[in-house]
Amino acid sequence: MLSHHEFATLILVRDAPDQVELNQPDLSALLERGLVSLERRPSGTRFPRVTTHGSFVLRLLSPAYFHAVE
């Protein structure tokens, strides 16, 4: 189960990956769970990216999903 901080970080990675600090514990937890991966730009800098599994979790937890199921 994700904490509210981890869920917020997952949304931030999806919407604004350049604003995520790579050394924060919430990002480490998402990496361990396979919800986020670290990609490398041609310049050599790393940035977080939501994985397919992470996208699935975001869809499941979105209010739009629950309205579609009803």
Buried (B, 14 or more C-beta within 10 A) or exposed (E): EBEEEBBEBBBBBBEEBEEBEEEEEBBBBBBEBEBBBEEEEEEEEEBBEBBEEBEEBBEEEEEEEEEEEE
